[in-house]
Structure formats: C-alpha cells, structure tokens
C-alpha cells in the first residue's frame, strides 16, 4: 500500500482550488504504472514523490497529466510540498525546501501561518518567443475574440510551454468559449502545453487580473487554477512593462468558470525572478493498493 493524498492548491477551502493527486511512497513504480495512476485520477496532474538524486534536493518529483509527463508544473509543486510536509516526509531547512524535477531544482519557501505552512515556489527561468501574425489570427479564431496586439502574444517556456495573450479586460476573458478541438490542433502544431490568457480587473479590486488556462491537447479542456500558467503570465507582464522595474506583487484569480475560487500570489523581483504562492488544503487522505496496478 502507498500513501495517497489529494491537495487543493490556491485555496484554503477544500474543493475550491486546483486538486493534485500526490503519491507519497512512489519508489519502485514504473513509468507505465505512474501514467496508469494519472489516467485513473483524471486530474490535470498527478505527482509521485521519490528520493532525490541531485545534491541539495530534499526529494524528487515526477509530474504526469492524464496523457504524459511534464518537466515542471506550479500547482503540483506546491501541493506535493504541502503533502510531504503534512506527512512528515520532509522538513524545511532554514525556511525552505528544494524539489528536484525534470526541469531542475526548484526552491520552495515555507512560511508558517498558524498550523498551515504558506508555500511559495521560485519559477524556473523562462524563455519567450513571440507568435507570428498568422498564429495570432488563429488564436483569435480559436477563442472567438480579439487579443491585445500591443503586447504581442507569445509562447512562454517555464518547462510547460504556454501561449500567453492579454484580452481587453477580465469580463472579456470570462465570456470566452474556446473551440477546444481547434485549440488542441493549434497546441500540437506549436508544440505547447496550452493557452494561458488574462485580462485586468477594474482598479480598486483585490485581484489585479483574471486568468484562464486551456490545455485540451493535454486532456484538460480548462485547468481550474494553474501555477505555471500564472507564472508565465507574470513573465509576460514583466516583459511588457506591466510590472514596475523595481519589482511588484499582485493577486490573480482563476477558476470561477469551472466552479472554483483560486487565488494566486504573484511576486516579481527587480531581477525579473517570479515567485508563485498560495494556500493549500488536503481534501483526500488515503492509500493505493499495488495489486491494482499493471506490471511495469
């Protein structure tokens, strides 16, 4: 038997964040078995905690969508760290822990808030590639709305590759009904994970932007609350001067179109480093039985 948790990320309330399934005793599972479990949970991501193989790492994490493995993802990183801390598998060192994944080492800051640790990850270094005019036309056809072209839509690579674009405002974003089949073809042609789109809320509200992330080619039409997507949006906003050069902090909201209430804390340092944080809460605590798995 293996310890198994489902953690809701970017929410302090169960069933209102983005759930990640975390298998805490994953040593000995094959890639095939991990993919089978991820297909069974049918969540946007399922993770597997393993002993570290790199110096300086506290543990190694493998991250699977229902269809394939990812090198890094935001909400699975925070949710898995929460699960590992809660289960006593990992103890912070000087207020942080280090995750090893296919993308490299990811530092996670741990700040205790009452009995619950607040977690913030350092986003891996990003690469930005602007979309061509033809690809922007296709993006607009997929979502059925115009995007802002002054801030040229781009592919942002933080491990997952997100097409990032800005809409007129949050209301425009929330009204989107994308063509998922067409989007899946677009994503596969560009070799990206999906689309992470954003629009600004009215001034004076407690959240700066609304974000929606679509990844039908990965088997997830709409991701409830996406850490790497929000990180990619932050990189994009910083590149286009929407965040002060001295650094800035804001909150983003995501998930209301799929019945969630995600809230993401985004910090951008003066050197451009992006940090993504939020609340986590365990919704399911149980066990997996090895004899239900196919042989690896």
C-alpha positions in Angstrom: 0.0 0.0 0.0 1.1 3.6 -0.7 0.1 6.8 1.0 -2.0 9.0 -1.3 -3.4 12.5 -0.8 -5.4 14.9 -2.9 -4.4 18.5 -2.1 -6.4 21.6 -3.3 -4.0 24.3 -4.2 -4.5 28.1 -4.3 -7.4 27.8 -1.9 -7.8 27.5 1.8 -11.2 25.7 1.3 -11.5 22.1 0.1 -12.9 21.7 -3.4 -12.3 25.3 -4.4 -8.7 25.2 -5.6 -7.0 23.0 -8.1 -6.6 19.4 -6.9 -3.4 17.4 -7.4 -3.1 13.8 -6.5 0.1 13.0 -4.6 1.5 9.5 -4.2 4.0 9.9 -1.3 5.6 6.5 -1.4 6.3 6.1 -5.2 9.7 4.3 -5.1 9.5 1.2 -7.2 6.7 2.3 -9.5 7.4 2.2 -13.2 6.7 5.0 -15.7 3.8 2.9 -17.0 2.3 2.5 -13.6 2.7 6.2 -12.8 0.9 7.0 -16.1 -1.8 4.5 -15.4 -2.5 6.1 -12.0 -2.5 9.6 -13.5 -5.0 8.4 -16.1 -7.2 6.9 -13.3 -7.2 10.0 -11.2 -8.1 12.0 -14.3 -6.9 15.2 -12.6 -4.9 17.8 -14.5 -1.8 16.4 -12.7 -0.8 13.5 -10.5 2.6 13.5 -8.8 4.9 10.9 -7.4 7.4 11.6 -4.5 10.8 9.8 -4.8 14.2 10.0 -3.2 16.4 12.8 -4.5 19.2 12.0 -6.9 20.8 15.5 -7.0 22.9 17.2 -4.3 20.9 19.9 -2.5 17.5 18.4 -3.3 15.2 17.2 -0.5 13.1 15.0 -2.8 12.4 14.2 -6.4 9.0 14.8 -8.0 7.6 13.3 -11.2 4.5 15.0 -12.6 2.0 13.4 -15.0 -1.1 14.7 -16.8 -3.6 12.0 -17.8 -1.6 11.6 -21.1 2.1 12.4 -20.5 4.8 13.5 -18.1 5.6 17.2 -17.5 9.1 18.6 -16.6 7.6 21.1 -14.1 4.2 22.4 -13.1 3.2 25.0 -10.5 0.2 23.8 -8.5 1.6 20.2 -8.4 4.8 21.5 -7.0 3.1 23.4 -4.2 0.5 20.7 -3.5 3.1 18.0 -3.3 5.3 20.1 -1.0 2.2 20.6 1.2 1.5 16.8 1.2 5.1 15.9 2.0 5.3 18.4 4.9 1.9 17.2 6.3 3.0 13.6 6.2 6.3 14.3 7.8 8.3 13.2 4.8 10.3 16.4 4.5 11.4 19.1 7.0 12.2 22.6 5.8 15.8 23.8 6.2 16.2 27.5 7.1 12.6 28.1 5.9 12.8 26.4 2.5 12.9 23.1 0.8 14.3 22.1 -2.7 12.4 19.9 -5.2 14.2 18.0 -7.9 12.2 17.6 -11.1 12.9 17.2 -14.9 13.2 20.9 -15.2 15.9 21.1 -12.5 15.9 22.2 -8.9 13.0 24.3 -7.6 13.3 26.2 -4.4 10.1 26.4 -2.3 9.9 28.9 0.6 7.9 27.8 3.7 6.3 30.3 6.0 4.2 29.0 8.9 0.8 30.6 9.2 -0.8 29.2 12.3 -0.7 25.4 11.8 -0.6 25.6 8.0 2.6 26.4 6.1 2.4 29.0 3.4 4.3 27.9 0.3 5.9 29.9 -2.5 7.9 28.5 -5.4 10.6 30.1 -7.5 9.6 29.8 -11.1 12.3 28.3 -13.3 14.0 30.7 -15.8 11.7 31.5 -18.7 12.1 31.8 -22.5 9.7 34.0 -24.5 9.1 33.5 -28.2 6.5 36.0 -29.9 3.8 34.5 -32.0 3.6 35.2 -35.7 0.8 37.3 -37.1 -0.8 34.2 -38.6 -0.7 32.4 -35.3 -2.3 35.3 -33.5 -5.0 35.2 -36.1 -5.5 31.5 -35.4 -5.6 32.2 -31.7 -8.3 34.8 -32.1 -10.3 32.4 -34.2 -10.0 29.7 -31.5 -11.2 31.9 -28.7 -13.7 33.9 -30.7 -12.3 37.3 -29.6 -9.6 39.7 -30.3 -6.5 39.9 -28.1 -4.4 43.0 -27.4 -1.6 43.1 -30.0 0.4 45.9 -28.5 1.6 43.3 -26.0 2.5 40.7 -28.7 1.2 37.3 -27.7 4.0 34.8 -27.1 5.0 31.3 -26.1 6.4 31.4 -22.6 8.6 28.3 -21.7 8.9 27.6 -18.0 9.0 23.8 -18.5 5.4 23.7 -19.6 5.0 26.0 -22.7 2.1 28.4 -22.5 0.7 30.6 -25.2 0.1 33.8 -23.3 -2.1 36.7 -24.5 -4.0 39.6 -23.0 -7.7 40.3 -23.5 -9.4 43.7 -23.2 -10.5 43.0 -19.6 -11.4 40.3 -17.1 -15.1 40.3 -18.3 -14.0 39.6 -21.9 -11.9 36.7 -20.6 -14.7 35.3 -18.6 -17.0 35.3 -21.6 -14.7 33.1 -23.7 -16.0 29.8 -25.1 -13.0 28.4 -27.0 -13.1 25.8 -29.7 -11.3 23.1 -27.9 -10.8 20.7 -30.8 -9.2 23.6 -32.9 -7.2 24.6 -29.9 -5.8 21.1 -29.4 -4.6 21.1 -33.1 -3.1 24.5 -32.6 -1.3 23.4 -29.4 0.1 20.3 -31.1 1.3 22.2 -34.1 3.2 24.7 -31.9 4.4 22.1 -29.5 2.9 23.9 -26.5 1.1 22.8 -23.4 -1.9 25.1 -23.8 -3.2 28.7 -23.6 -3.0 30.9 -20.6 -4.9 34.1 -21.2 -5.5 37.0 -18.9 -7.5 40.3 -18.5 -7.3 43.1 -16.0 -9.9 43.6 -13.3 -11.2 47.1 -12.6 -8.9 49.3 -10.5 -9.6 49.1 -6.7 -10.5 45.4 -6.7 -8.4 43.0 -4.5 -7.2 41.0 -7.5 -5.3 42.6 -10.3 -6.1 40.1 -13.1 -8.2 37.1 -14.0 -6.5 34.2 -15.7 -7.9 31.2 -17.6 -5.8 28.2 -18.8 -6.8 25.8 -21.5 -4.9 22.6 -22.4 -7.2 20.3 -24.4 -4.2 18.7 -26.1 -3.1 17.5 -22.6 -6.6 16.1 -21.8 -7.6 19.1 -19.7 -10.0 21.5 -21.5 -9.7 24.1 -18.7 -7.3 23.9 -15.9 -9.0 25.2 -12.7 -6.1 27.2 -11.3 -2.7 27.0 -13.0 0.6 27.8 -11.3 2.9 27.6 -14.3 0.2 29.4 -16.4 0.1 32.3 -13.9 3.9 32.3 -13.7 4.1 32.6 -17.5 1.6 35.4 -17.4 3.8 37.2 -14.8 6.8 36.8 -17.1 4.8 38.2 -20.0 3.5 41.1 -18.0 7.0 42.0 -16.7 8.4 41.8 -20.3 5.7 44.3 -21.5 6.2 46.8 -18.7 3.0 46.0 -16.8 5.0 45.4 -13.6 7.4 48.0 -12.2 11.1 47.5 -12.9 11.7 47.6 -9.2 9.5 44.6 -8.8 6.0 44.1 -7.7 3.4 41.9 -6.1 -0.2 41.2 -7.0 -3.0 38.7 -6.7 -4.6 36.8 -9.6 -7.9 35.0 -9.5 -8.8 31.9 -11.6 -11.3 29.1 -11.7 -14.8 30.7 -11.3 -15.9 29.3 -14.8 -15.3 25.8 -13.5 -16.8 26.3 -10.0 -13.5 27.1 -8.3 -12.2 30.1 -6.4 -8.5 30.1 -6.9 -6.3 33.0 -5.6 -2.6 33.2 -6.6 0.0 35.4 -5.0 2.5 36.6 -7.6 5.8 38.3 -6.8 8.2 39.6 -9.4 11.6 40.7 -8.1 13.7 43.6 -9.5 15.9 41.0 -11.3 12.8 39.5 -13.0 12.6 36.4 -10.8 9.0 35.3 -10.5 7.6 33.7 -7.3 4.2 31.9 -7.2 2.4 31.2 -3.9 -0.9 30.3 -2.4 -2.8 28.3 0.2 -3.1 24.5 0.1 -5.5 22.2 1.9 -5.8 18.4 1.9 -9.1 17.1 0.7 -8.5 13.4 0.5 -6.1 11.2 2.6 -5.9 7.5 1.8 -3.9 4.6 0.3 -3.3 3.0 -3.1 -3.0 -0.8 -3.4 -0.2 -2.1 -5.5 -2.1 -5.2 -6.6 -4.5 -3.0 -8.6 -1.7 -1.8 -10.9 -0.5 -3.3 -14.1 3.0 -4.8 -14.1 5.7 -2.3 -15.2 
